[in-house]
Amino acid sequence: MKPPIAKRIPHPHKLHGDVREDDYYWLRDRSNPEVINYLKEENRYYEETMHPLEEQTEQIYESMVDRVPESEENVPVQHGPFFYYSRLDKDKQYPIYARKLAKSREDLSEATEEVVLDLNDLAIDEEYLNVTVQRISNDHKLFAYLENRDGSDRFTLYIKNMETGELLADCIPNIYLFGSLEWSSCGEYIFYITVDDQQRPYRLWRHRLGSDKSSDELIYEEKDTTFTLFMTKSLSGKYIIVDSRSKTTSEIRLIHADSPLSSIKLVDERRDGIEYDVEQWGDDLLILTNEGAMNFQLLRCPLDDLDSREKMIENNSDRYLQAMYPFRDKLLIFGRENGMTQIWVLRDDELEKIKWDEPFYTVSIVSHQSYETNEVLLEYESHITPKTTYGLNLLTGEKRSLQVAPVSGDYDSTCYRQEQLWAEAEDGVNVPMTVVYREGALKSGPAPLILYGYGSYGANSDPHFNPYRLSLLDQGIVFVTAQVRGGSEMGRNWYEDGKMQNKRNTFTDFIAAAKYLIEHNYTMPSKMAARGGSAGGLLVGAVANMAGELFQVIVPEVPFVDVVTTMLDESIPLTTLEWDEWGDPRKQEDYFYMKSYSPYDNVEEKEYPHLYITTGLNDPRVAFWEPAKWVARLRSMKTDHNILVLKTNMGAGHFGASGRFNHLKEGAECYAFILDKIGVAIEQK
């Protein structure tokens, strides 16, 4: 089968005295049967291309399945008389959410499990399922959750009566996938956030249980299309925190959970460039803000006098404060220092950092814990240490290991190595990389290597343990993550230096990382792959144009590659929300800067590496037509004979297939393609 060739229909875009030719613009019309037929034809070509790799795909898949433990269970989190947790059995696609009634953690082994929600009972074979936000009422009798079956961001609310097991008649559609659901303290009301036509969360509603949805009251509407609306509950449970937020500015309101009919209260009006988060601690409101503080500072004020501010923790250029967790007895702060995640405890008005044994790692504070707890659950992992849950005694500062995530099969961490490397970017900035490999993989010279990157929205690419790549490490493959600018690994300035008019730093940082790995004999171009998804797909897509010769294969997954066209189209979900990240191409300076790196606009008549590209027909974040158009243009212009495939998931969205084993299968296909191109044949152990 020959590669599909999309027809060309001239469609010039004219703006700022410039013309951008877009002959594949027609591919955006999913109601056009020719578009669907083209995607299906690409899928048939993908299947035929992958057919010779079926055995290798199956070997990789089976090696992943072999690493699935008999059972995985999160450490239970106490809320009132119950301990809540999730577990995942080896033969199941989806997790089971459960709880136990117990007086203490020590009594759990004797307590009876009560299943709260078994997602496997909701699943239909081969169909998409995603269940996200889950909230239990204060009396633990009602369980609310959000469900989606098409891969979009539009979810439906269901409420389960925990005493009868039945669903209430209160069923509400069109709710955002996260940060969109909270109970009043009495359990008679539930607050929810709906999305607009572009799937932007923008309206906050109050629903009285048992009433018709038509009588729900609109509490607040976010009318600025560059802002989104989210909510959460304070750790104490006393306040519902309603957060209007753009990429650079925030505005927060409070609802007293004990008084669900009371008016909503504004904390601080939005001011351009000022971001803040709030939490309640005793009689005070804590405010974490970047006002006059690049890496954020912590303030507090009495709840009855929000204009009176006292500084608790000052801004520090070496320490980036990102979140606060006020428990009854101690305040914990989460952030970053020295490129690593960190947790501090506030003791005697000073931050005391919690220390760990390894030189680099990832730590976090388990969410939705009880405000009254005196033992806070922390999670720790590294590239070679499985996720470990610790209990931190807030009074003594001692921590104890409660659970190490099981790893099926033989695993000896001493057989693997992790490193931190630094590549010098073209402007002299040092870019960190994390590396993991099996001992001996680098002894014979350049090794097969997969370089991953993201670098957008301030999101971080931190060290994490992945049991499913162990078999690939055992084949001598080296995994590297480039922590390029655009993330926040090195502080808030790391993000600012990789967005808007600094966005090209993200791409040149990644190229510098690749060159470092080649120059220092970690790998060579014929053995190196690049991989990134979504905004990371933009990253590796731009690199394919700028320095494709450094790689044998590039994998852009659900890639954001038609930057200018998308950012000019306000009818597309998320466009208006993204102007503070990429720029607004209606402005001439932003237009030409974005055009200079947009992968679709910079395809050239030249050789490209092998390319494995994915998309989802229902993707609300990166529309399917972006990678489809890009693939069509690449096919018409590239001068090499390397393989280019486009895989479209016709029944899912941005996150690919649902279900653990379906997801592993997709991963195995991708790895089979990569390994085939970088010359690795999977050996049976």
JOLIN-V753709 format. One record per residue. N is the residue number from 0. RES is the residue in one letter. PHI is phi in whole degrees, 0 to 359 (* if undefined). OMEGA is omega in whole degrees, 0 to 359 (none if undefined). Layout:
BEGIN
n->N res->RES phi->PHI omega->OMEGA
n->N res->RES phi->PHI omega->OMEGA
END
This chain:
BEGIN
n->0 res->M phi->* omega->177
n->1 res->K phi->278 omega->178
n->2 res->P phi->300 omega->177
n->3 res->P phi->298 omega->177
n->4 res->I phi->241 omega->180
n->5 res->A phi->283 omega->178
n->6 res->K phi->290 omega->181
n->7 res->R phi->246 omega->176
n->8 res->I phi->235 omega->183
n->9 res->P phi->307 omega->178
n->10 res->H phi->210 omega->182
n->11 res->P phi->285 omega->172
n->12 res->H phi->260 omega->182
n->13 res->K phi->239 omega->180
n->14 res->L phi->198 omega->178
n->15 res->H phi->56 omega->180
n->16 res->G phi->72 omega->183
n->17 res->D phi->242 omega->178
n->18 res->V phi->238 omega->174
n->19 res->R phi->247 omega->179
n->20 res->E phi->282 omega->183
n->21 res->D phi->221 omega->185
n->22 res->D phi->291 omega->182
n->23 res->Y phi->248 omega->179
n->24 res->Y phi->302 omega->183
n->25 res->W phi->298 omega->183
n->26 res->L phi->289 omega->181
n->27 res->R phi->280 omega->186
n->28 res->D phi->270 omega->183
n->29 res->R phi->289 omega->176
n->30 res->S phi->280 omega->179
n->31 res->N phi->277 omega->180
n->32 res->P phi->303 omega->179
n->33 res->E phi->295 omega->179
n->34 res->V phi->292 omega->180
n->35 res->I phi->297 omega->178
n->36 res->N phi->296 omega->178
n->37 res->Y phi->296 omega->179
n->38 res->L phi->298 omega->178
n->39 res->K phi->294 omega->178
n->40 res->E phi->294 omega->175
n->41 res->E phi->297 omega->178
n->42 res->N phi->295 omega->178
n->43 res->R phi->295 omega->177
n->44 res->Y phi->295 omega->177
n->45 res->Y phi->301 omega->182
n->46 res->E phi->297 omega->179
n->47 res->E phi->291 omega->178
n->48 res->T phi->296 omega->183
n->49 res->M phi->277 omega->184
n->50 res->H phi->304 omega->178
n->51 res->P phi->296 omega->182
n->52 res->L phi->259 omega->184
n->53 res->E phi->300 omega->182
n->54 res->E phi->295 omega->180
n->55 res->Q phi->293 omega->177
n->56 res->T phi->300 omega->181
n->57 res->E phi->295 omega->178
n->58 res->Q phi->297 omega->180
n->59 res->I phi->295 omega->180
n->60 res->Y phi->299 omega->181
n->61 res->E phi->296 omega->178
n->62 res->S phi->294 omega->176
n->63 res->M phi->289 omega->180
n->64 res->V phi->299 omega->178
n->65 res->D phi->299 omega->181
n->66 res->R phi->271 omega->178
n->67 res->V phi->285 omega->181
n->68 res->P phi->293 omega->177
n->69 res->E phi->301 omega->177
n->70 res->S phi->203 omega->175
n->71 res->E phi->240 omega->183
n->72 res->E phi->223 omega->176
n->73 res->N phi->290 omega->175
n->74 res->V phi->296 omega->182
n->75 res->P phi->299 omega->179
n->76 res->V phi->252 omega->184
n->77 res->Q phi->278 omega->171
n->78 res->H phi->223 omega->182
n->79 res->G phi->60 omega->183
n->80 res->P phi->278 omega->185
n->81 res->F phi->249 omega->168
n->82 res->F phi->248 omega->183
n->83 res->Y phi->256 omega->181
n->84 res->Y phi->198 omega->173
n->85 res->S phi->233 omega->176
n->86 res->R phi->221 omega->182
n->87 res->L phi->224 omega->180
n->88 res->D phi->278 omega->187
n->89 res->K phi->302 omega->184
n->90 res->D phi->267 omega->184
n->91 res->K phi->252 omega->176
n->92 res->Q phi->281 omega->191
n->93 res->Y phi->234 omega->180
n->94 res->P phi->284 omega->175
n->95 res->I phi->244 omega->179
n->96 res->Y phi->261 omega->188
n->97 res->A phi->215 omega->177
n->98 res->R phi->208 omega->175
n->99 res->K phi->225 omega->176
n->100 res->L phi->270 omega->184
n->101 res->A phi->205 omega->180
n->102 res->K phi->281 omega->183
n->103 res->S phi->208 omega->179
n->104 res->R phi->298 omega->181
n->105 res->E phi->292 omega->181
n->106 res->D phi->269 omega->188
n->107 res->L phi->297 omega->184
n->108 res->S phi->298 omega->181
n->109 res->E phi->263 omega->184
n->110 res->A phi->277 omega->180
n->111 res->T phi->271 omega->179
n->112 res->E phi->281 omega->172
n->113 res->E phi->241 omega->180
n->114 res->V phi->286 omega->178
n->115 res->V phi->276 omega->179
n->116 res->L phi->202 omega->177
n->117 res->D phi->254 omega->183
n->118 res->L phi->294 omega->179
n->119 res->N phi->294 omega->176
n->120 res->D phi->287 omega->180
n->121 res->L phi->274 omega->188
n->122 res->A phi->286 omega->172
n->123 res->I phi->243 omega->186
n->124 res->D phi->313 omega->173
n->125 res->E phi->67 omega->178
n->126 res->E phi->261 omega->183
n->127 res->Y phi->286 omega->175
n->128 res->L phi->213 omega->176
n->129 res->N phi->219 omega->176
n->130 res->V phi->243 omega->185
n->131 res->T phi->244 omega->191
n->132 res->V phi->304 omega->177
n->133 res->Q phi->228 omega->182
n->134 res->R phi->224 omega->178
n->135 res->I phi->257 omega->179
n->136 res->S phi->291 omega->184
n->137 res->N phi->300 omega->179
n->138 res->D phi->271 omega->176
n->139 res->H phi->64 omega->181
n->140 res->K phi->259 omega->183
n->141 res->L phi->234 omega->182
n->142 res->F phi->241 omega->181
n->143 res->A phi->256 omega->178
n->144 res->Y phi->212 omega->180
n->145 res->L phi->247 omega->184
n->146 res->E phi->228 omega->177
n->147 res->N phi->221 omega->182
n->148 res->R phi->230 omega->179
n->149 res->D phi->228 omega->177
n->150 res->G phi->86 omega->178
n->151 res->S phi->274 omega->177
n->152 res->D phi->263 omega->179
n->153 res->R phi->265 omega->182
n->154 res->F phi->247 omega->179
n->155 res->T phi->244 omega->179
n->156 res->L phi->275 omega->171
n->157 res->Y phi->234 omega->179
n->158 res->I phi->232 omega->183
n->159 res->K phi->255 omega->173
n->160 res->N phi->280 omega->186
n->161 res->M phi->288 omega->179
n->162 res->E phi->276 omega->182
n->163 res->T phi->255 omega->183
n->164 res->G phi->81 omega->183
n->165 res->E phi->268 omega->174
n->166 res->L phi->274 omega->176
n->167 res->L phi->288 omega->178
n->168 res->A phi->289 omega->181
n->169 res->D phi->288 omega->180
n->170 res->C phi->233 omega->188
n->171 res->I phi->234 omega->181
n->172 res->P phi->269 omega->168
n->173 res->N phi->70 omega->180
n->174 res->I phi->263 omega->181
n->175 res->Y phi->293 omega->190
n->176 res->L phi->287 omega->177
n->177 res->F phi->207 omega->180
n->178 res->G phi->58 omega->192
n->179 res->S phi->221 omega->188
n->180 res->L phi->208 omega->175
n->181 res->E phi->209 omega->178
n->182 res->W phi->270 omega->163
n->183 res->S phi->285 omega->182
n->184 res->S phi->297 omega->183
n->185 res->C phi->283 omega->180
n->186 res->G phi->79 omega->178
n->187 res->E phi->272 omega->182
n->188 res->Y phi->232 omega->172
n->189 res->I phi->229 omega->179
n->190 res->F phi->261 omega->180
n->191 res->Y phi->212 omega->182
n->192 res->I phi->240 omega->179
n->193 res->T phi->257 omega->182
n->194 res->V phi->251 omega->177
n->195 res->D phi->269 omega->183
n->196 res->D phi->296 omega->178
n->197 res->Q phi->266 omega->180
n->198 res->Q phi->63 omega->174
n->199 res->R phi->269 omega->176
n->200 res->P phi->292 omega->189
n->201 res->Y phi->214 omega->181
n->202 res->R phi->236 omega->177
n->203 res->L phi->255 omega->183
n->204 res->W phi->239 omega->173
n->205 res->R phi->242 omega->182
n->206 res->H phi->241 omega->174
n->207 res->R phi->269 omega->183
n->208 res->L phi->302 omega->179
n->209 res->G phi->90 omega->181
n->210 res->S phi->266 omega->178
n->211 res->D phi->286 omega->181
n->212 res->K phi->303 omega->182
n->213 res->S phi->297 omega->179
n->214 res->S phi->266 omega->179
n->215 res->D phi->298 omega->185
n->216 res->E phi->260 omega->175
n->217 res->L phi->283 omega->183
n->218 res->I phi->271 omega->182
n->219 res->Y phi->203 omega->175
n->220 res->E phi->235 omega->176
n->221 res->E phi->270 omega->187
n->222 res->K phi->271 omega->178
n->223 res->D phi->285 omega->185
n->224 res->T phi->288 omega->174
n->225 res->T phi->267 omega->181
n->226 res->F phi->245 omega->171
n->227 res->T phi->240 omega->185
n->228 res->L phi->238 omega->178
n->229 res->F phi->224 omega->172
n->230 res->M phi->211 omega->175
n->231 res->T phi->211 omega->178
n->232 res->K phi->247 omega->177
n->233 res->S phi->300 omega->182
n->234 res->L phi->304 omega->180
n->235 res->S phi->288 omega->182
n->236 res->G phi->84 omega->185
n->237 res->K phi->278 omega->184
n->238 res->Y phi->231 omega->167
n->239 res->I phi->264 omega->185
n->240 res->I phi->261 omega->183
n->241 res->V phi->256 omega->192
n->242 res->D phi->241 omega->169
n->243 res->S phi->268 omega->190
n->244 res->R phi->210 omega->166
n->245 res->S phi->254 omega->179
n->246 res->K phi->289 omega->186
n->247 res->T phi->230 omega->189
n->248 res->T phi->218 omega->178
n->249 res->S phi->223 omega->178
n->250 res->E phi->212 omega->189
n->251 res->I phi->241 omega->175
n->252 res->R phi->234 omega->183
n->253 res->L phi->237 omega->170
n->254 res->I phi->239 omega->178
n->255 res->H phi->285 omega->185
n->256 res->A phi->296 omega->177
n->257 res->D phi->282 omega->181
n->258 res->S phi->232 omega->188
n->259 res->P phi->296 omega->179
n->260 res->L phi->265 omega->180
n->261 res->S phi->287 omega->181
n->262 res->S phi->286 omega->179
n->263 res->I phi->280 omega->188
n->264 res->K phi->244 omega->180
n->265 res->L phi->281 omega->176
n->266 res->V phi->272 omega->177
n->267 res->D phi->222 omega->175
n->268 res->E phi->295 omega->180
n->269 res->R phi->293 omega->174
n->270 res->R phi->226 omega->188
n->271 res->D phi->307 omega->176
n->272 res->G phi->88 omega->180
n->273 res->I phi->261 omega->177
n->274 res->E phi->246 omega->175
n->275 res->Y phi->205 omega->172
n->276 res->D phi->234 omega->180
n->277 res->V phi->229 omega->172
n->278 res->E phi->210 omega->178
n->279 res->Q phi->255 omega->179
n->280 res->W phi->221 omega->184
n->281 res->G phi->62 omega->180
n->282 res->D phi->268 omega->186
n->283 res->D phi->247 omega->169
n->284 res->L phi->254 omega->177
n->285 res->L phi->268 omega->182
n->286 res->I phi->231 omega->176
n->287 res->L phi->260 omega->190
n->288 res->T phi->222 omega->176
n->289 res->N phi->262 omega->180
n->290 res->E phi->294 omega->183
n->291 res->G phi->68 omega->186
n->292 res->A phi->207 omega->183
n->293 res->M phi->306 omega->182
n->294 res->N phi->262 omega->175
n->295 res->F phi->76 omega->175
n->296 res->Q phi->230 omega->182
n->297 res->L phi->249 omega->177
n->298 res->L phi->242 omega->172
n->299 res->R phi->217 omega->178
n->300 res->C phi->209 omega->177
n->301 res->P phi->297 omega->180
n->302 res->L phi->297 omega->180
n->303 res->D phi->265 omega->177
n->304 res->D phi->209 omega->187
n->305 res->L phi->289 omega->180
n->306 res->D phi->274 omega->182
n->307 res->S phi->266 omega->186
n->308 res->R phi->243 omega->176
n->309 res->E phi->235 omega->181
n->310 res->K phi->279 omega->178
n->311 res->M phi->257 omega->180
n->312 res->I phi->226 omega->183
n->313 res->E phi->278 omega->175
n->314 res->N phi->295 omega->180
n->315 res->N phi->223 omega->184
n->316 res->S phi->296 omega->181
n->317 res->D phi->260 omega->187
n->318 res->R phi->224 omega->184
n->319 res->Y phi->257 omega->181
n->320 res->L phi->271 omega->187
n->321 res->Q phi->240 omega->182
n->322 res->A phi->201 omega->180
n->323 res->M phi->231 omega->182
n->324 res->Y phi->228 omega->181
n->325 res->P phi->274 omega->173
n->326 res->F phi->269 omega->185
n->327 res->R phi->305 omega->187
n->328 res->D phi->264 omega->182
n->329 res->K phi->209 omega->175
n->330 res->L phi->255 omega->175
n->331 res->L phi->253 omega->178
n->332 res->I phi->239 omega->176
n->333 res->F phi->251 omega->178
n->334 res->G phi->186 omega->184
n->335 res->R phi->222 omega->175
n->336 res->E phi->204 omega->180
n->337 res->N phi->57 omega->177
n->338 res->G phi->79 omega->183
n->339 res->M phi->242 omega->171
n->340 res->T phi->293 omega->181
n->341 res->Q phi->219 omega->173
n->342 res->I phi->233 omega->178
n->343 res->W phi->242 omega->172
n->344 res->V phi->249 omega->178
n->345 res->L phi->278 omega->178
n->346 res->R phi->231 omega->180
n->347 res->D phi->52 omega->177
n->348 res->D phi->65 omega->177
n->349 res->E phi->236 omega->178
n->350 res->L phi->275 omega->179
n->351 res->E phi->250 omega->184
n->352 res->K phi->282 omega->175
n->353 res->I phi->283 omega->186
n->354 res->K phi->262 omega->181
n->355 res->W phi->228 omega->189
n->356 res->D phi->279 omega->185
n->357 res->E phi->273 omega->182
n->358 res->P phi->287 omega->173
n->359 res->F phi->214 omega->197
n->360 res->Y phi->189 omega->173
n->361 res->T phi->227 omega->177
n->362 res->V phi->234 omega->178
n->363 res->S phi->206 omega->177
n->364 res->I phi->255 omega->181
n->365 res->V phi->300 omega->184
n->366 res->S phi->280 omega->174
n->367 res->H phi->58 omega->174
n->368 res->Q phi->270 omega->181
n->369 res->S phi->287 omega->178
n->370 res->Y phi->299 omega->185
n->371 res->E phi->275 omega->186
n->372 res->T phi->298 omega->173
n->373 res->N phi->252 omega->175
n->374 res->E phi->228 omega->183
n->375 res->V phi->270 omega->179
n->376 res->L phi->275 omega->177
n->377 res->L phi->240 omega->176
n->378 res->E phi->244 omega->185
n->379 res->Y phi->227 omega->173
n->380 res->E phi->200 omega->172
n->381 res->S phi->218 omega->178
n->382 res->H phi->298 omega->185
n->383 res->I phi->242 omega->178
n->384 res->T phi->251 omega->178
n->385 res->P phi->300 omega->181
n->386 res->K phi->304 omega->183
n->387 res->T phi->239 omega->179
n->388 res->T phi->260 omega->179
n->389 res->Y phi->247 omega->169
n->390 res->G phi->255 omega->180
n->391 res->L phi->260 omega->176
n->392 res->N phi->285 omega->185
n->393 res->L phi->291 omega->182
n->394 res->L phi->273 omega->183
n->395 res->T phi->261 omega->183
n->396 res->G phi->83 omega->180
n->397 res->E phi->283 omega->175
n->398 res->K phi->234 omega->180
n->399 res->R phi->232 omega->179
n->400 res->S phi->282 omega->180
n->401 res->L phi->261 omega->182
n->402 res->Q phi->196 omega->169
n->403 res->V phi->248 omega->182
n->404 res->A phi->304 omega->183
n->405 res->P phi->291 omega->175
n->406 res->V phi->238 omega->182
n->407 res->S phi->290 omega->181
n->408 res->G phi->84 omega->180
n->409 res->D phi->286 omega->175
n->410 res->Y phi->218 omega->178
n->411 res->D phi->233 omega->185
n->412 res->S phi->298 omega->181
n->413 res->T phi->289 omega->179
n->414 res->C phi->275 omega->185
n->415 res->Y phi->236 omega->181
n->416 res->R phi->233 omega->172
n->417 res->Q phi->232 omega->182
n->418 res->E phi->223 omega->168
n->419 res->Q phi->241 omega->180
n->420 res->L phi->244 omega->180
n->421 res->W phi->227 omega->178
n->422 res->A phi->254 omega->179
n->423 res->E phi->274 omega->179
n->424 res->A phi->286 omega->184
n->425 res->E phi->294 omega->177
n->426 res->D phi->261 omega->176
n->427 res->G phi->92 omega->180
n->428 res->V phi->285 omega->178
n->429 res->N phi->273 omega->184
n->430 res->V phi->255 omega->181
n->431 res->P phi->282 omega->173
n->432 res->M phi->225 omega->170
n->433 res->T phi->252 omega->187
n->434 res->V phi->229 omega->173
n->435 res->V phi->222 omega->180
n->436 res->Y phi->199 omega->175
n->437 res->R phi->279 omega->180
n->438 res->E phi->306 omega->179
n->439 res->G phi->98 omega->184
n->440 res->A phi->296 omega->185
n->441 res->L phi->257 omega->185
n->442 res->K phi->288 omega->184
n->443 res->S phi->262 omega->179
n->444 res->G phi->99 omega->185
n->445 res->P phi->307 omega->184
n->446 res->A phi->250 omega->171
n->447 res->P phi->297 omega->191
n->448 res->L phi->215 omega->176
n->449 res->I phi->244 omega->182
n->450 res->L phi->255 omega->183
n->451 res->Y phi->250 omega->175
n->452 res->G phi->204 omega->176
n->453 res->Y phi->226 omega->170
n->454 res->G phi->73 omega->176
n->455 res->S phi->209 omega->175
n->456 res->Y phi->61 omega->184
n->457 res->G phi->75 omega->180
n->458 res->A phi->287 omega->185
n->459 res->N phi->253 omega->176
n->460 res->S phi->248 omega->187
n->461 res->D phi->265 omega->179
n->462 res->P phi->300 omega->177
n->463 res->H phi->216 omega->180
n->464 res->F phi->269 omega->180
n->465 res->N phi->231 omega->183
n->466 res->P phi->295 omega->185
n->467 res->Y phi->283 omega->176
n->468 res->R phi->260 omega->181
n->469 res->L phi->300 omega->181
n->470 res->S phi->295 omega->178
n->471 res->L phi->285 omega->173
n->472 res->L phi->299 omega->180
n->473 res->D phi->292 omega->176
n->474 res->Q phi->273 omega->177
n->475 res->G phi->93 omega->181
n->476 res->I phi->277 omega->179
n->477 res->V phi->259 omega->177
n->478 res->F phi->251 omega->181
n->479 res->V phi->231 omega->174
n->480 res->T phi->245 omega->177
n->481 res->A phi->270 omega->182
n->482 res->Q phi->270 omega->189
n->483 res->V phi->285 omega->177
n->484 res->R phi->296 omega->190
n->485 res->G phi->113 omega->167
n->486 res->G phi->272 omega->179
n->487 res->S phi->238 omega->186
n->488 res->E phi->305 omega->182
n->489 res->M phi->255 omega->179
n->490 res->G phi->114 omega->184
n->491 res->R phi->299 omega->180
n->492 res->N phi->296 omega->178
n->493 res->W phi->296 omega->176
n->494 res->Y phi->289 omega->182
n->495 res->E phi->299 omega->181
n->496 res->D phi->279 omega->180
n->497 res->G phi->228 omega->179
n->498 res->K phi->222 omega->176
n->499 res->M phi->50 omega->182
n->500 res->Q phi->284 omega->175
n->501 res->N phi->252 omega->188
n->502 res->K phi->297 omega->182
n->503 res->R phi->298 omega->176
n->504 res->N phi->301 omega->179
n->505 res->T phi->302 omega->184
n->506 res->F phi->285 omega->182
n->507 res->T phi->289 omega->173
n->508 res->D phi->298 omega->180
n->509 res->F phi->295 omega->178
n->510 res->I phi->296 omega->178
n->511 res->A phi->298 omega->178
n->512 res->A phi->297 omega->179
n->513 res->A phi->297 omega->180
n->514 res->K phi->295 omega->178
n->515 res->Y phi->300 omega->182
n->516 res->L phi->296 omega->177
n->517 res->I phi->286 omega->183
n->518 res->E phi->296 omega->182
n->519 res->H phi->261 omega->169
n->520 res->N phi->68 omega->173
n->521 res->Y phi->287 omega->183
n->522 res->T phi->201 omega->175
n->523 res->M phi->214 omega->185
n->524 res->P phi->307 omega->182
n->525 res->S phi->289 omega->181
n->526 res->K phi->243 omega->187
n->527 res->M phi->247 omega->175
n->528 res->A phi->242 omega->174
n->529 res->A phi->244 omega->182
n->530 res->R phi->217 omega->177
n->531 res->G phi->195 omega->182
n->532 res->G phi->236 omega->178
n->533 res->S phi->62 omega->175
n->534 res->A phi->295 omega->172
n->535 res->G phi->290 omega->173
n->536 res->G phi->291 omega->172
n->537 res->L phi->300 omega->180
n->538 res->L phi->305 omega->184
n->539 res->V phi->286 omega->174
n->540 res->G phi->292 omega->176
n->541 res->A phi->295 omega->179
n->542 res->V phi->295 omega->177
n->543 res->A phi->301 omega->177
n->544 res->N phi->282 omega->189
n->545 res->M phi->277 omega->185
n->546 res->A phi->206 omega->181
n->547 res->G phi->300 omega->182
n->548 res->E phi->293 omega->180
n->549 res->L phi->281 omega->188
n->550 res->F phi->232 omega->174
n->551 res->Q phi->275 omega->181
n->552 res->V phi->211 omega->177
n->553 res->I phi->231 omega->182
n->554 res->V phi->240 omega->172
n->555 res->P phi->268 omega->181
n->556 res->E phi->260 omega->186
n->557 res->V phi->35 omega->192
n->558 res->P phi->278 omega->175
n->559 res->F phi->274 omega->192
n->560 res->V phi->239 omega->179
n->561 res->D phi->251 omega->196
n->562 res->V phi->298 omega->187
n->563 res->V phi->293 omega->182
n->564 res->T phi->300 omega->180
n->565 res->T phi->294 omega->182
n->566 res->M phi->287 omega->175
n->567 res->L phi->265 omega->186
n->568 res->D phi->255 omega->183
n->569 res->E phi->287 omega->179
n->570 res->S phi->278 omega->182
n->571 res->I phi->275 omega->176
n->572 res->P phi->309 omega->173
n->573 res->L phi->81 omega->186
n->574 res->T phi->305 omega->185
n->575 res->T phi->296 omega->180
n->576 res->L phi->285 omega->189
n->577 res->E phi->263 omega->184
n->578 res->W phi->299 omega->179
n->579 res->D phi->281 omega->178
n->580 res->E phi->262 omega->186
n->581 res->W phi->253 omega->187
n->582 res->G phi->116 omega->180
n->583 res->D phi->248 omega->186
n->584 res->P phi->292 omega->171
n->585 res->R phi->293 omega->174
n->586 res->K phi->269 omega->188
n->587 res->Q phi->301 omega->182
n->588 res->E phi->298 omega->179
n->589 res->D phi->294 omega->182
n->590 res->Y phi->304 omega->185
n->591 res->F phi->288 omega->177
n->592 res->Y phi->292 omega->179
n->593 res->M phi->296 omega->179
n->594 res->K phi->297 omega->184
n->595 res->S phi->293 omega->181
n->596 res->Y phi->236 omega->182
n->597 res->S phi->306 omega->185
n->598 res->P phi->305 omega->182
n->599 res->Y phi->296 omega->183
n->600 res->D phi->280 omega->184
n->601 res->N phi->239 omega->174
n->602 res->V phi->296 omega->183
n->603 res->E phi->237 omega->172
n->604 res->E phi->280 omega->182
n->605 res->K phi->198 omega->179
n->606 res->E phi->278 omega->176
n->607 res->Y phi->237 omega->175
n->608 res->P phi->292 omega->168
n->609 res->H phi->301 omega->184
n->610 res->L phi->229 omega->178
n->611 res->Y phi->239 omega->190
n->612 res->I phi->241 omega->181
n->613 res->T phi->235 omega->174
n->614 res->T phi->201 omega->177
n->615 res->G phi->232 omega->184
n->616 res->L phi->300 omega->184
n->617 res->N phi->259 omega->185
n->618 res->D phi->292 omega->178
n->619 res->P phi->274 omega->183
n->620 res->R phi->268 omega->175
n->621 res->V phi->237 omega->185
n->622 res->A phi->300 omega->184
n->623 res->F phi->304 omega->186
n->624 res->W phi->289 omega->178
n->625 res->E phi->297 omega->177
n->626 res->P phi->296 omega->180
n->627 res->A phi->296 omega->178
n->628 res->K phi->297 omega->182
n->629 res->W phi->298 omega->179
n->630 res->V phi->298 omega->180
n->631 res->A phi->299 omega->180
n->632 res->R phi->291 omega->178
n->633 res->L phi->300 omega->180
n->634 res->R phi->299 omega->184
n->635 res->S phi->280 omega->189
n->636 res->M phi->241 omega->186
n->637 res->K phi->293 omega->188
n->638 res->T phi->256 omega->184
n->639 res->D phi->265 omega->176
n->640 res->H phi->248 omega->179
n->641 res->N phi->290 omega->184
n->642 res->I phi->282 omega->174
n->643 res->L phi->231 omega->178
n->644 res->V phi->234 omega->174
n->645 res->L phi->234 omega->177
n->646 res->K phi->251 omega->179
n->647 res->T phi->252 omega->173
n->648 res->N phi->281 omega->188
n->649 res->M phi->281 omega->182
n->650 res->G phi->231 omega->182
n->651 res->A phi->219 omega->183
n->652 res->G phi->243 omega->190
n->653 res->H phi->293 omega->189
n->654 res->F phi->258 omega->176
n->655 res->G phi->74 omega->185
n->656 res->A phi->294 omega->173
n->657 res->S phi->264 omega->183
n->658 res->G phi->89 omega->186
n->659 res->R phi->301 omega->185
n->660 res->F phi->287 omega->174
n->661 res->N phi->297 omega->180
n->662 res->H phi->293 omega->178
n->663 res->L phi->297 omega->179
n->664 res->K phi->297 omega->177
n->665 res->E phi->299 omega->179
n->666 res->G phi->297 omega->180
n->667 res->A phi->296 omega->178
n->668 res->E phi->298 omega->180
n->669 res->C phi->297 omega->180
n->670 res->Y phi->296 omega->179
n->671 res->A phi->300 omega->178
n->672 res->F phi->297 omega->181
n->673 res->I phi->300 omega->186
n->674 res->L phi->295 omega->177
n->675 res->D phi->299 omega->184
n->676 res->K phi->281 omega->179
n->677 res->I phi->263 omega->169
n->678 res->G phi->80 omega->178
n->679 res->V phi->249 omega->174
n->680 res->A phi->257 omega->181
n->681 res->I phi->295 omega->178
n->682 res->E phi->263 omega->177
n->683 res->Q phi->287 omega->179
n->684 res->K phi->266 omega->none
END
